[in-house]
Amino acid sequence: MKTLSLPFLRLWIGNTASGLATWALPFVRGLVAMESTMSSTELGLSLAARTVGFLIAVPLAGILSDRHGPRRIVLVSGLVGAVSIPIIVSGLSDYSPAASILLLVGAAVVGLGQGACRPAYQAMIPEIVTVDHLQAANAAMSISVRVTSLVGPAAVSFITLAFGTGAAFTTIAALWLVSAVVPPRGRVSSRASSSRRNILSEFLVAVEEAKRHPWFVAGLATLTIVIATGYSVTAVLVPAISQQVSGGAMLMTETATAFMIGALFGALLATKWKPVNRGWTALAGLSLYGVVPFSLLAAESMIVPIFAFFLAGVGIEIFNVPWFTSVQTEIPQDRLARVSSLDFLFSYGLAPAGLALMTPLADTFGRDAVLVSSGIICLAAPAVAMLIPTTRHFSPTK
């Protein structure tokens, strides 16, 4: 299979390494906080600093990837991620104000690395893989994401318990170096043109390009809505519901596992399945997240939410794989990284708004009302998006 060529394998290894480093770091910081060497306030501030760095890096990385080629940005992002680790470790050395500042700086720097690599890796895939194999390649990358989200925390937990937090931080830095140096060079393209605009103008070019594709605008709006509502329900309300119905984290753990298994199944399915109405099928898959809030109304029967989370996991990959493939095939290569950065900026950047509002809304209107409303929104938004021209195939040419 051509997608399993050596260049793609190197790309996959680099992306997997960055994913492992991304998922492992918050877990190590949580372990450090539990050892009382970092306060909960410092933990929260460091997570906020990381988010700020991520949001700054995503659009800049898209612009610079289109200017200079995504391989250079992958290299820089990996080196930035590796450099951030000793800064974070230095910030954990004591309780002084200087150490606290170092901790926040390190968190912001690692956020820069994490944000920069996302659009760059997306733009590299069509440089490595032929058009006929793009969907299978994106499915393989999605499998990487799902595996790393499970393996990362488990592996770093083992390393921490066996060898200490120092070894865990060293491993994370090494993973970032792998992400920097292992991916191959892509095909030479015309993206590094001699005509350069300022940063804002180049970003606005991406906005104009996105507006030329109604299916992209509709799909991104739908994805953002589902993340800001459905995912926020999962992150904020499930822990309390789990405590209520199982007396602990059992429901939370089992539903998270079911979601990951479903996502792996969906990604494996997407390696081969190419539906005729690609866009509508993808949006229908995304709408499956709407069953999650409704299932939590019957959380006492744990099989109901477990099955709902499994379906949502399948659906998210039925959406993700065709979505990324369509972006890579429909957007010109000299603008691909910038448009991909819009994808990550909106879908991930607006998620904290949903997280922040979920608890106040539940306190004001009641938890069940929030669950029902979130479920309806997650089901309705993809249906509305299907009414937009060109969403049927995620392409204007079919």
N, C-alpha and C positions, 0 to 999 in steps of 0.2 A: 504493500500500500504506500503510495507516494507521500502521504502525510506523515509517515513514520520514517522519512529520510533523516540522515544525520543532521542536516541543518535544522529541521523542525524539532528533532529530539533535543538539540542544544537549546533551542528557543523554549521548549517546554520545560526543560530542567531549570533554566534561568527564571522563568515565570513561577515555577513551583517553589524555588528557593526564596524568591521575594515574598510569595504567599506565606510560606512557613515562618519567615522572619516577622511578617506583619502580624500574624495570628499569635505568635509566641510571645512577643514583647509585652502586650498588656497583661498576659497571664503571669509573666515573671514579675512585673511591677505589682500585681496583686499579691503575689507571694511575699514580696518585700514588704508591702504594707501590712500583711498579716504578722510579719516578724517585728513590726513596730519600728522599723528603720525608716519608714516613710508614712506620714500621716495620711488620713483619708482626704483631708483638704488638699495636700500636695498631690495625691493621686488624681483627684478630680481636676485640679488645675493643669496637671501634666497632660491629661486626656484632652482637655480643652485646647491647650497649646498645640498638641498634635493635630487636632482637627483644623485649627487655623492654618498651620503649615500645609496640610493636605489641600485645603481649599485655595490657597495661594498658588501652590505648585501646579495643580491640574491645568488651568488655562495657560500658564506660562509654558509648561511642558508641551502642550499641544502646538503652540506657536513655534517654539524652538525645534520641535520634531519636524514640522513642515519646512522650516528654514534649512536645517542642517542634516536631516535624516534621523529617524527614531533610534538607530543603534547608538549614536552618540549620547542621546538622552538616557537610554537604558544604562549605559556605562556610568554616566554622571550620577544618576539616581541611586545606583547600587553603591557607589563610593560615598555618596552623601549619607545613605543609610548606615554604612559601616562606620563612618566617622562619628555619627551621632551616639553610638553606643558608649564609647569611653567618656563622652560628655555627660551622658545620663549617669554612668557609674560614678563619676566625680561628684555629681550632684547628690548622690546617696551617701557620700562619705561622712557627713555629719549633719547637724541641725542648724548650721549657720545660715545667715541670709544669703551669703555668697553661694553656698551649696544649693540653696533653693532656686536661686537664679539660674545656676548651671543646669539644674534639673529641667526647668521650663525651657531653656534654650535647647537642650538636647531633645526634648519632646517635640519642639517645633521643627528642629532639623530633621528628625526621623519622619515627621509628617511631610516635609518637603520631598524626601526620598520616596515615600509611599505614594504620594500624589503624582510625582513626576513619572513614575514607571507605568502607571495605568494606561494613559493614552498612547504612550510610546510602544508598549507591548502590543496593543491593539493594531497600531499602524504597521508594525513589523510583520504581522501574520501574512498579509497578502504579498509582501515582498519575498516571503519564503515559500509559500504554498500556492499552487495553481488554483484558478477559479473553481475548477471542478471538485477540488478537495477542501475548499474553504469551510464548508459546514462541518465536515468530519474533524477538521483541525480545531475549529471553535468548540466543538463538543469535547475534544480532548483537553482543551484549556479549561473548560468548565469543570471537567472531572478533576483536574488539578486543584481548582479552587475549593471544591467540596472536600477532597481528601485532606488538603492542608488545613482546613478549618477544624478537622478532627484530630489529625496527627500532630499539628503544631503544638497545641496546649498539652497533649498527652506526652509527647517526646520531651518537651522542655520541663515538664513536671518531673519526669524520670531523671533527667540530667541534674535538675536542681536538688532533688532528694539524694541522689547518689554522689554528686560532686560539688554541690553548692551553687549559689547564685552567680558567682564569678564565671564558672564554666558555662552556665546558661547564657550569660551575656556574651561570652566569647563565641559561642555557637551561633548566636543571632548575627553577630558581626561577620562571621565567616559565611553565613548564608547570603548576606548582602553582597559580599565579595563575589560569590558564585554567580549571583544575578548580574553583577557588573561585567564579568569577564567571559562567561561561558556562551551566551547567545552569539550566533554568527552574524556576519555582515549580510545585509539584504541586497537585492538587486539595485544597481545604480539607477537613480531616478532623477527627474528634473525638478524635484521639490526645492533644492537649494538654489533658487533663482537669484539673479543679480539685482533684481528690483526689490528693494526692501522698504516696507512701510514701518511706521511706529507700532508699538505693541498694541495699542488700542485699535488702530486701523486694521491690523491683521486679525484681531479677535472679532471685530465687526464683520470681516469677510466671512468668518465661520458662521456667524449669526445669519448673514444673508444667504449663505449656501444652505444652511438648515431650512430656512424659510422656503427655499425652492422645492423642498420635498415635504409635501403635506403629511405623508405617512410618517416621516421622522418626527415632526412636531407633535402629531397626535400620539404616536407611540411613546415619546419621551414624557409628554404630559401625563399619560396614563400610568406609566411606570412610576413617575414621581408621586402621583396621588396614591397609588397602592402602597408604596414604601412609607409615605408619610402617615398613612392610616393603618393598614393591615400590619406592617412590620412594627409599628409603634405599639399596637395592641400586644403583639408577641413579646416585645422587649419590656413593656411597663406593667401590663396587667397579668400576664401568665404567672410570674413568680408569686403574687398574692393569691391567685386562684389555686395554684399548686399547693401552697401552704394550707389553704382552706380545705381542699378536697382530699389531700393525701398526707397532710401533717408534715410536709417537708418538700423536698425538691423532686419527688418521684415523677409527678406529671410534667414538670418543666423539662426534666432530663429525657423522659421517654418521647415527648413531642419533638424536642430538638433532634433526637436521634432519628425519629420517623421522617422528619423533614429532610435530613441529610441523606437518608437512604432513598427517599423519593427523588431527590435531586440527582443523585447518582444514577438511578434508573432512568430518569428523564434525559440526562446527558447521553447515556449509552443508547437510548432509543433514537436520539437526535443524530447519532453518527450515521445512521442509515436512512431514516425516514425523511422523505422530502415531499411533504403534502403539496397538492396542487395550489390551494389557496394559502400560501405560506403566511401571509400577514394575519389573516383572520384566525388561522389555527394558533398562531403565536399569541394573539390577544385573548383567545379563548383559554389558552393555557394560563396566562397571567390572571385571568378572572377567577381561577380556581382558588386563589388566596382568599377570596371572599367567603369560602366555607369555613375558614379558620375561626373568625370571630363568632359565627353562629354556633360552631361546635363547642365553644367554651361556655355557652349557655347550658349545655348538658355535660359539663365536665365531671360530674359525679360518676358517670359511666365513661371511664377513661378511654375505652376503645374508640369512642366517638371522636374526641379531639386528636387521638393518635392517628386515626385513619385520615382525618381532615388535613393534618399536617403532612402526611405522606402524599396526599393528592396535591397539596400546595407545592411541595418539593418537586414533584413531577412537572407540574404546570410551569414553575418558574424557569426550568430549563427548556421546556417546549417553547417558551418565549425567548429566553436569552440567546440560544444558539442561532435561530433564524434572524433574530434582531441584529446581532453582531455581524453575521454573514451579509445581511442586506446593507448595513452601513458600509462594510468594506467593499462591496461590489457597486453600490450606487453613488457613493461620494468620490469625487476625483482624488487621486492619491496625493496631490499637492495640498489638499485641504483636509485629508482624512484625520490626521491627529488632532487638529483643532476642533473638528466636529465631534470626534470621540470625546474630547475634553468637555464639551458641552453636555454630553451624555452623563459623564461621571459627576460633573459639577452640579447638575440639577438633581439627578436621582439620589446621589449621596449627600450633596450639600444641603438639601432642604429636609432631609430626614430628621435632623435634630429638632426642627420646628414641631414635628409631630410628637416626638418624644417629650418635649417640654410641655406641650398642651394636653397630653393624654390624661395625666393625673388630675389637673384642675377640672377638666371636662367630666371625668368620672365622679369627682367630688360634687360637682354642681348638678349634673343631670342623672347620675346613677350609673353604675358600671354596666348594667344590662342595656341601657339606652345607648351607651357608647359602643358596645359590642354590636348591637343591631345596626346602628348607623354606619359603623366601619364596614360591616359585611355588605350592606347595600351599596356603599360607595365603591368597594372593590369589585363588586359584580357589575355595577352600572357603568363605571368609567370605561372599561374595555368595549362594552357594547356601544357606547356613544362613539368611541374612536373608530369602530367599524363603519360608521356612516361617513367618515371623511374619505374623500377621493384618494385613491392609490393605496389605501391600507390593506386592500384585499390580498395583494401580493408583496407589499412593502417595496413597490417598484412602480414607476409610471409607464413602463414599457409593455406591461402585460394586461 
